[in-house]
Amino acid sequence: MTRILPPLFALTLLAAQASAQPADLIVTNARIYTADDARPLVEAFAVRGGRIVFTGSAREAATLKGPNTQTLDGQGRTIIPGMVDAHGHFNGLAKKLRSVDLVGTKSYDEVIARVVERAKSTPKGSWIVGRGWDQNAWGNTTFPTHDALSAATPDHPVLLERIDGHAQLANAAAMRMAGLTATTKEPSGGKIVRDAKGVPTGVLVDNAESIVSSKVPDPSIDEWRAMHKDAVKVMHRWGLVGMHDAGASRAMIDLYEDMAQKKELNLRLYVMIGDNAAALTHYFGMGPRSALYDGQLWVRAVKLYADGAMGSRGAALLEPYSDDPNNNGLLLSAPGHIQEVAEAGLKAGFQINTHAIGDRGNRVVLDAYQKALDKVPAANHRFRVEHAQILHQDDIPRFSQLGVIPSMQASHQTSDMYWIGKRLGPTRLYGAYAWQSLLQTGVIIPNGSDFPVEEVNPLISFHASIARQDARDWPTGGWLPAERMSREDALRSMTLWAAYAGFQEQDMGSITPGKYADFVLLDQDIMRVPVELVLKTEVLATYLGGRRVYGK
């Protein structure tokens, strides 16, 4: 006679039988921060089939050891969940690895010298591209003009992107190829910087960038594939197991999917579809897709732009820039367009993520989201504002009220703090990089780097989150220190909160049974060492699905 087990008892028995099966990997002898509030600190965990099956004591974990079980001895080191950059640019990082690196240049002369060096090995007539210049780090903080660059590189078209990606510098050869002259009209949401006679100086801001950049030949698909593989290796080196790609074309998403199918992606990639009508129609028709190809790819979000950036004075402000009283910045998209896409996204089940940096840019986005949600009410939409850097005090509580996530990059604060006061004046600073003010309203803050705008290393943002200081521990006590995060929140911001912001929290973001076994081994305890030692931490190994993808 067959005995019928009560459902709860049957499930308990099945769970017990499953847990009794040997693990593929047991990790022990480490201080393991799980980012799981139910059990934030454990001694050990076990992995089977690429997922975590147990967390707890080393004694309990040992019961899951079988003849083929591998073990990882943490040697007393620290383990945290695999980190996720909640806002980066996959293509931008891939291209930067093969372009002229201008990050850290201290003068325009140094920029030119690096380009001239690249020109020596580049055939005449071929394009030279670079990225990373920042006039705010030079003695003369005004925008450069093309003249010196053109004189040094007469035989190559040159296009150099500012560090934030919101301005470019073209030499004379590049402008000739693009047909850029004094009679060229500015596009909406863009600016052609001109001299007193109206002649372009070579600097193009925001929507004007495409005038020249559209003439730069694209890499082939095979070149893109190789470049993206190199970019993933860089991410693994710094403990990243995933990223949110902030704006990708249909062609690039097709490449990502092909790489994932062939098991070449090796990353948890959450894609935001770029603002292209044909692409949005295509993907909205397919519907949201999650955890494709064993959790390598998610396609269920859209990336829009409201305004520009602070460094190039393109961020849209409610009041003029303190150091440019005739300038309120640029709106790159009409508010009605943001609302229209938001409504369509709500109907199709897609998340909408909009770049907004200035206080006016942020208000425009929040207003558009509110109107869209009034027309198409939805719970758990998880709309996001990307950056949310400068907020009017009246708008800080609106994120929580609307269910909108402020997706922020802590490293921007420590990069901008030297000059942001000149842009904003003293009063508006209190709405700048306002992490704690936002957290107090009940929202979460997924953290990131905006790479290649900032360095890939996520511990830079972790350090900025808890210290609001640069790598030299300046300023003493931190810049507007009341807005610092706790270490616990900083860890969540780059693990569990980043996962939640991508509808991934059931599969990743913490060391929890049932989730992917993504974790990072560190050489010191970032949750306990003095703040000034955090940036000295080294990633010893990165694991994706229980597989080591980087290790020393």
C-alpha positions as CSV (number, residue, x, y, z in Angstrom):
1,M,0.0,0.0,0.0
2,T,1.4,3.4,-1.0
3,R,1.6,5.9,1.8
4,I,0.5,9.4,0.9
5,L,2.8,12.0,2.7
6,P,1.5,15.3,3.8
7,P,2.6,18.0,1.4
8,L,4.7,19.9,3.9
9,F,6.4,16.8,5.2
10,A,7.1,15.6,1.6
11,L,8.7,18.9,0.7
12,T,10.8,18.8,3.9
13,L,11.9,15.2,3.1
14,L,12.9,16.2,-0.4
15,A,14.8,19.2,0.8
16,A,16.7,17.0,3.3
17,Q,17.5,14.4,0.6
18,A,18.8,17.1,-1.7
19,S,20.9,18.7,1.0
20,A,22.4,15.3,1.8
21,Q,23.8,15.0,-1.8
22,P,27.6,15.8,-1.9
23,A,28.5,19.3,-2.9
24,D,30.7,20.2,-5.8
25,L,32.6,22.8,-3.8
26,I,32.8,23.7,-0.1
27,V,34.3,27.0,0.9
28,T,35.5,27.4,4.5
29,N,38.0,29.0,6.8
30,A,37.0,32.5,5.8
31,R,35.1,35.5,7.2
32,I,32.1,35.3,4.8
33,Y,29.8,38.4,4.5
34,T,26.7,37.2,2.8
35,A,24.7,40.4,2.3
36,D,21.8,38.3,3.4
37,D,20.0,39.9,6.4
38,A,18.8,36.5,7.6
39,R,22.4,35.3,8.1
40,P,24.8,38.1,7.4
41,L,28.0,36.4,8.5
42,V,28.8,32.6,8.2
43,E,31.8,30.3,8.4
44,A,31.3,28.3,5.3
45,F,29.1,27.6,2.3
46,A,28.6,24.8,-0.2
47,V,28.0,24.8,-3.9
48,R,26.3,22.3,-6.2
49,G,25.5,22.8,-9.9
50,G,26.7,26.3,-9.9
51,R,24.4,27.4,-7.1
52,I,24.7,27.7,-3.3
53,V,23.1,24.9,-1.4
54,F,24.1,25.6,2.1
55,T,25.5,28.5,4.3
56,G,26.4,28.1,7.9
57,S,29.1,26.5,10.1
58,A,32.1,24.7,8.8
59,R,31.0,21.6,10.8
60,E,27.7,21.5,9.0
61,A,29.3,22.2,5.6
62,A,31.6,19.2,6.1
63,T,28.7,16.8,6.1
64,L,28.2,17.7,2.4
65,K,31.7,16.6,1.4
66,G,31.9,13.6,-1.0
67,P,34.7,11.9,-2.8
68,N,34.7,14.4,-5.6
69,T,34.0,17.5,-3.6
70,Q,36.5,20.3,-4.1
71,T,37.4,22.6,-1.2
72,L,38.4,26.2,-1.0
73,D,40.4,27.1,2.1
74,G,40.0,30.9,2.5
75,Q,43.0,30.9,4.8
76,G,41.3,33.4,7.1
77,R,40.6,35.9,4.4
78,T,37.4,37.7,3.6
79,I,34.7,36.6,1.1
80,I,31.9,38.8,-0.1
81,P,29.2,38.2,-2.8
82,G,30.3,38.8,-6.4
83,M,30.1,42.5,-7.0
84,V,27.9,44.0,-9.7
85,D,28.4,47.4,-11.3
86,A,24.9,48.8,-11.6
87,H,25.8,51.4,-14.2
88,G,28.6,51.0,-16.7
89,H,29.2,51.0,-20.4
90,F,30.3,47.7,-21.8
91,N,31.1,49.1,-25.2
92,G,32.8,52.1,-23.7
93,L,35.2,49.9,-21.7
94,A,35.8,47.6,-24.6
95,K,36.8,50.6,-26.8
96,K,38.8,52.3,-24.2
97,L,41.1,49.3,-23.8
98,R,42.2,49.9,-27.4
99,S,42.1,53.7,-27.6
100,V,44.5,56.3,-26.3
101,D,44.1,56.5,-22.6
102,L,43.9,60.1,-21.5
103,V,42.8,59.5,-17.9
104,G,45.0,61.3,-15.4
105,T,46.5,63.8,-17.9
106,K,47.5,67.0,-16.1
107,S,47.6,69.3,-19.0
108,Y,46.6,69.7,-22.6
109,D,50.2,69.3,-23.6
110,E,50.2,65.8,-22.0
111,V,47.1,64.9,-24.0
112,I,48.7,65.9,-27.2
113,A,51.9,64.0,-26.4
114,R,50.0,60.8,-25.9
115,V,48.1,61.2,-29.2
116,V,51.4,62.0,-31.0
117,E,52.9,58.8,-29.6
118,R,49.9,56.7,-30.9
119,A,50.2,58.5,-34.3
120,K,53.7,57.1,-34.8
121,S,52.3,53.6,-35.1
122,T,49.1,54.5,-36.9
123,P,48.9,54.7,-40.7
124,K,48.4,58.2,-42.1
125,G,44.8,59.0,-42.8
126,S,43.5,56.5,-40.2
127,W,41.5,57.7,-37.2
128,I,43.0,58.0,-33.7
129,V,40.5,58.0,-30.9
130,G,41.0,58.5,-27.2
131,R,39.2,59.0,-24.0
132,G,39.6,60.5,-20.5
133,W,40.7,64.1,-20.8
134,D,39.3,66.4,-18.1
135,Q,40.1,70.1,-18.3
136,N,39.1,70.5,-14.6
137,A,42.3,68.7,-13.7
138,W,44.5,71.1,-15.8
139,G,46.0,74.5,-14.7
140,N,43.7,76.2,-17.3
141,T,40.2,74.7,-16.7
142,T,38.6,76.2,-19.8
143,F,37.8,73.9,-22.8
144,P,40.8,73.4,-25.1
145,T,40.8,74.4,-28.7
146,H,41.8,72.2,-31.6
147,D,44.8,74.3,-32.8
148,A,47.7,72.7,-30.9
149,L,46.3,69.2,-31.5
150,S,45.8,69.9,-35.2
151,A,49.3,71.2,-35.6
152,A,50.7,68.1,-33.9
153,T,48.6,65.6,-35.8
154,P,48.1,67.0,-39.4
155,D,48.0,63.5,-41.0
156,H,45.4,61.8,-38.9
157,P,41.7,62.6,-38.0
158,V,41.6,62.7,-34.2
159,L,38.6,62.5,-31.9
160,L,39.1,62.6,-28.1
161,E,36.3,62.0,-25.7
162,R,36.1,63.8,-22.4
163,I,36.2,61.6,-19.3
164,D,32.4,61.8,-18.8
165,G,31.5,61.0,-22.4
166,H,29.5,64.2,-22.7
167,A,32.0,66.3,-24.7
168,Q,34.6,65.5,-27.5
169,L,37.5,67.3,-29.0
170,A,38.2,67.0,-32.7
171,N,41.2,68.1,-34.7
172,A,41.1,70.0,-38.0
173,A,41.3,66.8,-40.1
174,A,38.4,65.2,-38.2
175,M,36.3,68.3,-38.6
176,R,37.0,68.4,-42.4
177,M,36.0,64.8,-42.8
178,A,32.7,65.6,-40.9
179,G,32.1,68.8,-42.8
180,L,32.0,70.8,-39.6
181,T,32.3,74.5,-40.3
182,A,31.1,77.9,-39.0
183,T,27.8,77.4,-40.9
184,T,27.0,74.1,-39.2
185,K,23.8,74.3,-37.1
186,E,23.7,72.9,-33.6
187,P,21.3,70.0,-33.1
188,S,18.7,70.1,-30.3
189,G,20.3,69.2,-27.0
190,G,23.8,69.8,-28.3
191,K,26.4,72.5,-28.4
192,I,29.2,73.4,-30.8
193,V,31.7,75.5,-28.9
194,R,32.8,78.4,-31.1
195,D,35.4,81.2,-31.0
196,A,34.5,84.9,-31.1
197,K,34.1,84.7,-34.9
198,G,31.7,81.7,-34.7
199,V,34.3,79.2,-35.9
200,P,34.2,75.8,-34.2
201,T,36.9,75.3,-31.6
202,G,36.8,71.5,-31.9
203,V,34.8,70.9,-28.8
204,L,31.3,69.3,-29.2
205,V,28.9,68.8,-26.3
206,D,26.3,66.1,-25.9
207,N,24.0,65.8,-29.0
208,A,26.5,67.6,-31.1
209,E,29.1,64.9,-30.6
210,S,27.6,62.7,-33.4
211,I,28.5,65.3,-36.0
212,V,32.1,63.9,-36.0
213,S,31.8,60.6,-34.1
214,S,29.4,59.3,-36.8
215,K,32.3,59.4,-39.2
216,V,34.6,57.1,-37.1
217,P,34.6,53.6,-38.6
218,D,33.0,51.0,-36.4
219,P,35.0,47.9,-35.4
220,S,33.9,44.7,-37.1
221,I,31.8,42.2,-35.2
222,D,34.8,39.9,-34.7
223,E,36.8,42.9,-33.3
224,W,33.9,43.8,-31.0
225,R,33.7,40.2,-29.8
226,A,37.4,40.2,-28.9
227,M,37.2,43.6,-27.3
228,H,34.3,42.6,-25.1
229,K,36.1,39.5,-24.0
230,D,39.0,41.6,-22.9
231,A,36.6,43.9,-21.0
232,V,35.1,41.0,-19.1
233,K,38.6,39.9,-18.0
234,V,39.2,43.4,-16.6
235,M,35.9,43.2,-14.7
236,H,36.8,39.8,-13.2
237,R,40.2,41.2,-12.2
238,W,38.4,43.7,-9.9
239,G,35.8,41.3,-8.5
240,L,32.9,42.1,-10.7
241,V,30.6,39.2,-11.8
242,G,28.0,41.4,-13.4
243,M,27.2,44.8,-14.7
244,H,24.2,46.8,-16.0
245,D,25.1,48.0,-19.5
246,A,23.7,51.5,-19.7
247,G,22.5,51.8,-23.3
248,A,23.1,49.2,-26.0
249,S,22.1,49.0,-29.7
250,R,20.2,46.1,-31.2
251,A,23.4,45.1,-33.0
252,M,25.3,44.9,-29.8
253,I,22.6,43.1,-27.9
254,D,22.6,40.5,-30.8
255,L,26.3,40.1,-30.3
256,Y,25.9,39.7,-26.5
257,E,23.3,37.0,-27.1
258,D,25.5,35.2,-29.5
259,M,28.4,35.3,-27.1
260,A,26.1,34.0,-24.3
261,Q,24.8,31.2,-26.5
262,K,28.4,30.2,-27.2
263,K,29.3,30.5,-23.5
264,E,31.7,33.3,-24.3
265,L,30.1,36.1,-22.3
266,N,31.1,34.8,-18.9
267,L,29.2,37.6,-17.1
268,R,25.8,38.4,-15.6
269,L,24.9,41.1,-18.0
270,Y,21.8,43.3,-17.5
271,V,21.2,45.3,-20.6
272,M,19.4,48.6,-21.0
273,I,18.2,49.0,-24.6
274,G,19.3,52.3,-26.1
275,D,16.7,55.0,-27.1
276,N,15.9,53.9,-30.6
277,A,12.3,53.6,-31.8
278,A,12.9,50.5,-34.0
279,A,14.8,48.7,-31.3
280,L,12.2,49.5,-28.6
281,T,9.4,48.2,-30.9
282,H,11.4,45.0,-31.5
283,Y,12.1,44.3,-27.9
284,F,8.8,45.4,-26.5
285,G,7.2,42.9,-28.9
286,M,9.4,40.1,-27.5
287,G,8.7,41.0,-23.9
288,P,11.1,41.0,-20.9
289,R,13.7,38.2,-21.0
290,S,15.6,37.3,-17.9
291,A,18.5,35.0,-16.9
292,L,19.1,33.7,-20.4
293,Y,21.7,31.1,-21.1
294,D,22.3,30.0,-17.5
295,G,22.0,33.5,-16.1
296,Q,24.3,35.4,-18.5
297,L,21.9,37.9,-20.1
298,W,18.8,40.0,-19.1
299,V,17.0,42.2,-21.6
300,R,14.2,44.0,-19.9
301,A,15.2,47.7,-19.5
302,V,15.5,50.9,-21.5
303,K,18.1,53.7,-21.2
304,L,17.0,57.3,-21.8
305,Y,18.8,60.6,-21.4
306,A,17.4,63.7,-19.8
307,D,20.4,66.0,-19.6
308,G,24.2,66.2,-19.9
309,A,27.0,66.2,-17.3
310,M,28.3,68.7,-14.7
311,G,31.9,68.6,-16.0
312,S,30.9,70.0,-19.4
313,R,28.1,72.2,-17.9
314,G,25.5,70.2,-19.8
315,A,23.6,69.0,-16.8
316,A,20.2,70.8,-16.7
317,L,19.8,73.0,-13.6
318,L,16.8,74.9,-12.2
319,E,19.0,77.9,-11.7
320,P,22.0,79.0,-13.8
321,Y,25.5,77.6,-13.2
322,S,27.3,79.7,-10.5
323,D,30.4,79.9,-12.7
324,D,28.4,80.4,-16.0
325,P,25.4,82.6,-15.2
326,N,24.0,82.5,-18.7
327,N,23.9,78.7,-18.8
328,N,21.3,76.3,-17.3
329,G,22.6,73.2,-19.1
330,L,21.0,71.1,-21.8
331,L,17.9,68.9,-21.9
332,L,18.8,66.0,-24.3
333,S,15.2,64.6,-24.5
334,A,11.9,66.3,-24.5
335,P,10.0,65.6,-21.2
336,G,7.1,64.3,-23.3
337,H,9.3,61.7,-24.9
338,I,10.4,60.4,-21.6
339,Q,6.8,60.1,-20.5
340,E,5.8,58.4,-23.8
341,V,8.5,55.7,-23.5
342,A,7.8,55.2,-19.8
343,E,4.1,54.5,-20.6
344,A,5.1,52.1,-23.4
345,G,7.5,50.4,-21.0
346,L,4.9,50.0,-18.3
347,K,2.5,48.4,-20.8
348,A,5.3,46.0,-22.1
349,G,6.7,45.2,-18.7
350,F,10.0,46.9,-19.2
351,Q,12.0,49.0,-16.7
352,I,12.8,52.6,-17.7
353,N,16.2,54.0,-16.6
354,T,16.9,57.7,-17.4
355,H,20.1,59.5,-17.1
356,A,19.6,62.7,-15.0
357,I,22.4,64.7,-13.3
358,G,21.2,68.2,-12.7
359,D,18.4,69.2,-10.4
360,R,16.2,70.2,-13.3
361,G,17.1,67.0,-15.2
362,N,16.0,65.0,-12.2
363,R,12.8,66.9,-11.7
364,V,11.9,66.5,-15.4
365,V,12.4,62.7,-15.1
366,L,10.4,62.4,-11.9
367,D,7.6,64.5,-13.4
368,A,7.5,62.3,-16.5
369,Y,7.5,59.1,-14.5
370,Q,4.7,60.4,-12.3
371,K,2.6,61.2,-15.3
372,A,3.2,57.9,-16.9
373,L,2.4,56.0,-13.7
374,D,-0.8,58.0,-13.3
375,K,-1.9,56.8,-16.7
376,V,-0.5,53.3,-16.4
377,P,-0.5,52.4,-12.7
378,A,1.9,49.6,-11.9
379,A,3.5,48.1,-8.8
380,N,7.1,46.9,-8.7
381,H,8.0,48.8,-11.9
382,R,11.4,49.6,-10.4
383,F,11.9,52.6,-12.7
384,R,15.4,54.2,-12.2
385,V,17.1,57.5,-12.4
386,E,20.7,57.0,-13.4
387,H,23.1,59.2,-11.5
388,A,20.6,61.4,-9.6
389,Q,23.6,63.6,-8.7
390,I,22.1,67.0,-7.9
391,L,18.7,67.0,-6.3
392,H,16.4,69.8,-5.1
393,Q,15.4,69.1,-1.5
394,D,11.7,68.9,-2.6
395,D,12.5,66.0,-4.9
396,I,14.5,63.8,-2.5
397,P,11.3,62.2,-1.0
398,R,9.7,61.7,-4.4
399,F,11.9,58.7,-5.3
400,S,10.3,56.7,-2.4
401,Q,6.9,58.1,-3.1
402,L,7.0,57.0,-6.8
403,G,8.9,53.7,-6.2
404,V,11.8,55.1,-8.3
405,I,15.3,53.8,-7.6
406,P,18.2,56.3,-7.6
407,S,21.0,54.4,-9.3
408,M,24.2,56.3,-8.2
409,Q,27.9,56.1,-8.6
410,A,29.8,57.0,-5.4
411,S,33.1,57.5,-7.2
412,H,31.6,60.5,-9.1
413,Q,31.4,62.3,-5.8
414,T,35.1,62.0,-5.0
415,S,36.0,62.9,-8.6
416,D,33.8,66.0,-8.7
417,M,34.2,67.4,-5.1
418,Y,37.2,69.5,-6.0
419,W,35.2,71.7,-8.4
420,I,31.5,71.0,-8.0
421,G,31.2,73.9,-5.6
422,K,32.2,76.4,-8.3
423,R,29.4,75.0,-10.5
424,L,26.7,75.0,-7.9
425,G,27.5,77.5,-5.2
426,P,27.2,76.6,-1.5
427,T,23.4,76.1,-1.2
428,R,22.8,73.6,-3.9
429,L,25.7,71.4,-2.6
430,Y,23.4,70.0,0.1
431,G,21.4,68.2,-2.6
432,A,24.6,66.8,-4.2
433,Y,25.4,63.1,-4.0
434,A,22.8,62.9,-1.2
435,W,23.1,59.2,-0.4
436,Q,22.1,59.2,3.2
437,S,19.2,61.7,2.7
438,L,17.8,59.3,0.1
439,L,18.3,56.2,2.2
440,Q,16.5,57.8,5.0
441,T,13.4,58.0,2.8
442,G,13.4,54.2,2.5
443,V,14.9,53.7,-1.0
444,I,17.9,51.6,-2.0
445,I,20.9,52.9,-3.9
446,P,22.5,50.5,-6.4
447,N,26.1,51.5,-6.8
448,G,28.4,51.6,-9.8
449,S,31.2,53.4,-11.5
450,D,29.9,54.5,-14.9
451,F,33.1,53.0,-16.4
452,P,34.9,54.0,-18.4
453,V,34.1,57.4,-16.9
454,E,35.6,56.1,-13.7
455,E,37.9,53.2,-13.0
456,V,36.5,49.7,-13.1
457,N,37.5,48.8,-9.5
458,P,34.3,48.7,-7.5
459,L,36.1,49.2,-4.2
460,I,36.7,52.8,-5.2
461,S,33.0,53.3,-4.9
462,F,32.8,51.3,-1.7
463,H,35.5,53.5,-0.2
464,A,33.8,56.7,-1.4
465,S,30.5,55.5,0.0
466,I,31.8,55.1,3.5
467,A,34.4,57.9,3.6
468,R,33.5,60.6,1.0
469,Q,37.2,61.0,0.6
470,D,39.7,60.5,-2.2
471,A,42.5,58.0,-2.3
472,R,44.7,60.4,-0.4
473,D,42.1,60.5,2.5
474,W,41.1,64.1,1.6
475,P,39.2,66.0,2.9
476,T,39.7,65.2,6.6
477,G,36.4,63.8,7.9
478,G,34.9,63.5,4.5
479,W,33.1,65.8,2.1
480,L,29.7,66.6,3.5
481,P,30.2,63.5,5.7
482,A,26.5,63.4,6.9
483,E,25.7,61.8,3.6
484,R,28.1,58.8,4.0
485,M,26.8,55.2,3.9
486,S,27.4,52.6,6.5
487,R,29.7,49.7,5.4
488,E,26.7,47.3,5.5
489,D,24.8,49.6,3.1
490,A,27.8,50.1,0.9
491,L,28.2,46.4,0.5
492,R,24.6,45.9,-0.3
493,S,24.8,48.8,-2.8
494,M,27.2,46.8,-4.9
495,T,25.7,43.3,-4.4
496,L,22.1,42.8,-3.3
497,W,20.7,46.2,-4.1
498,A,22.3,46.1,-7.6
499,A,20.7,42.8,-8.1
500,Y,17.3,44.1,-7.0
501,A,17.6,47.1,-9.3
502,G,17.9,44.5,-12.2
503,F,15.1,42.2,-11.1
504,Q,17.8,39.6,-10.3
505,E,17.6,39.3,-6.5
506,Q,16.1,35.8,-6.6
507,D,19.3,34.6,-8.4
508,M,22.2,36.7,-7.3
509,G,23.3,39.5,-5.0
510,S,23.9,37.6,-1.8
511,I,25.5,34.3,-0.6
512,T,22.2,32.6,0.0
513,P,21.0,29.0,-0.7
514,G,19.4,28.8,-4.2
515,K,21.4,31.7,-5.7
516,Y,24.3,31.5,-8.1
517,A,27.6,30.8,-6.4
518,D,29.1,34.2,-7.3
519,F,31.7,35.4,-4.8
520,V,35.0,37.2,-4.3
521,L,38.0,36.4,-2.1
522,L,39.7,39.5,-0.7
523,D,43.0,39.8,1.0
524,Q,41.6,41.9,3.9
525,D,38.3,42.6,5.6
526,I,36.8,45.7,4.0
527,M,34.1,45.7,6.7
528,R,36.5,46.1,9.6
529,V,39.8,47.6,8.4
530,P,40.5,51.3,8.9
531,V,38.9,53.3,6.1
532,E,42.3,54.4,4.8
533,L,43.3,50.8,4.1
534,V,40.2,49.9,2.1
535,L,41.7,50.9,-1.2
536,K,44.8,48.8,-0.5
537,T,42.6,45.7,-0.7
538,E,43.4,43.2,-3.4
539,V,41.0,40.8,-5.1
540,L,42.6,37.4,-4.8
541,A,39.9,35.4,-6.8
542,T,36.6,35.9,-8.5
543,Y,34.1,33.0,-8.8
544,L,31.1,32.9,-11.2
545,G,28.7,30.0,-10.7
546,G,31.2,28.3,-8.5
547,R,33.9,28.5,-11.2
548,R,37.0,30.6,-10.7
549,V,37.2,33.1,-13.5
550,Y,40.1,35.1,-12.0
551,G,42.7,34.2,-9.5
552,K,46.2,35.1,-8.4
